[in-house]
Amino acid sequence: MTVGLDSSEIRKTLQDLSPRYFEQFVADVWQEKQGWATEVMDKGPDKGLDVIGQPPNGGPKTAVQCKRYSVGNKITSRDVQQYAALRQQWDDVKGVTIVTTSSFTSDAEDLADRIRVKCIDGETLTRLIKKYDAVEILDWYDAGKPR
């Protein structure tokens, strides 16, 4: 299937990916379309860390937590607080970003602003996919990552 540029189609395709493919997709978009160095963490006891990314200029590393949620399942302030702690669990991580196919509660957004956690909701992610022309990467994951 080829994903079109319709926002609802992109969002549905993202939500249909396996959680692991969603993590890998996010890492690939950051790397291939924005020049970040990314590493998808091994499955298992990752202490909640899905991806580590470093911007192209070699700045501080960012912990990326990927949540492939349905639209009604929002990220809460408790979730933001939990993921913010990733900075303390990894010596070389200075930033935290939460990427979701869903959205954030207003309390979660307020807390994230105060404790410097970047939030990317499903609508913003969809816009980024369009902006960076990453639909072909999504198509590849949607097709099961064929060789």
N, C-alpha and C positions, 0 to 999 in steps of 0.2 A: 504494500500500500504506500502511496506517496502522500505525505502530509501536505495539505495546502497551507496558505497563509492566513486562513481564518483563525482568529484567536481561540474560539471555542474548540476547534478541531485540534489545534496545537495543545491546548490544555488537556483535552481528553486523552490524547496520545501520551502525554507526559504521565498522566494518572494511570494509564494502562501498562506502563513499563514496570518491570520488577523493581523492588527497592534498590537492588544492586546495580541494575542498568541505569536507574535514575542517578545514583551517585556517580557512576562512570560517565554518564552523559554530561552532568554538570562539570566534572573535571575536564572533559574533552572540550567543551565550549570555552571554558576559561583559558585552556591551554592553546587550542587551535585558533580561536577567534580573538583572543585578547592578549596572547603572548605570555601568559602566566606559566610558571613551572608548577605542575600539580602532581600529587601522588595520592592515589586512592588507597586507603588503608586496608590491610588484610581483614577479612571477616574474622570475627572472634572478639576477644576481649580488648576492644579498641578504646575503651574508656569514653565511648560516645563520639569519637572522632571519625568522620567519614572520609574527608579529603583535607590534605594540607596543600595550601597554595602560596606561591611567592610571586609578587608582581614582577613584570619584566625589568624594572630598574633595580631589582635585587633588594627591595625594601623588606620590612619585617614580614614574617610568615603569618598566614591567616588560617585558623581552623574553620572548616566549612562543615556544617551539619546539614544534611539533606533529608527532608521529610516529604515523602510522596503521600500526601493526605488527600482525602476527598474534600470537596468544597466546604462542607459543613464542619469539618474537624479542624478547628483553628489552633494555632500555636498560642499558648497562654503565657502569662508573666512568669509562672513557675518554670515553664520550659526554657524561657529566655535566661532566667537565673541559673538554671542547671547548665545550659550550654556555655554561658559566660565563664563558668568555672574551668573550661578547657584551657584557658590562658594559664591557670595555675598548675595544670597537669602536664604541660609540655613546655620545657624550658625556652625553646626558640620561637614560640607562638605568641604574637602580640595582639592580633586581631581575631575577632570571631564574627562569622557570617552564618546566618540561618537562611537556607533556601527551601521554600515549600511550594507545592502545587496549590496549596490552599491559601489561607490568610492568617493574620495575627489579630488577637483581640486588641482593643484600644489600650488596655492596661499593659499588655506585652509590648506594644509599640512605645508607650511612654517609658517603661523601664529600659528598653533597649536603647532609647535615646540617652538616658541618664548614665548607663554603664557602657556606652560605646560598643553596642552589638549591632551590626548591620543586618537589616531584615529585607529579604527579597521574597515577596509573595508571588502567587501564581500569575497574577496580572502583570507584574513587573518582569517576571521571568519570561513570559510570553513576548513582551515588548523587546527584551534583550535578544531573544532568539530571532526575532524579525530584524532588529537593528544590526546584528552581527551575521545575518544571513546563515543561520545555523540549522535551518530546516533539514538540510541534507544529512546532517549528523543525527538529527532526531529520526529521520527516515531509516537510517542504518540501524539504529537501536530498535526501532519498531519492527524491522525485518528480522530481528534476532541476531544482529551482528554477523551477517554472512561474510565469508572470506573473499 
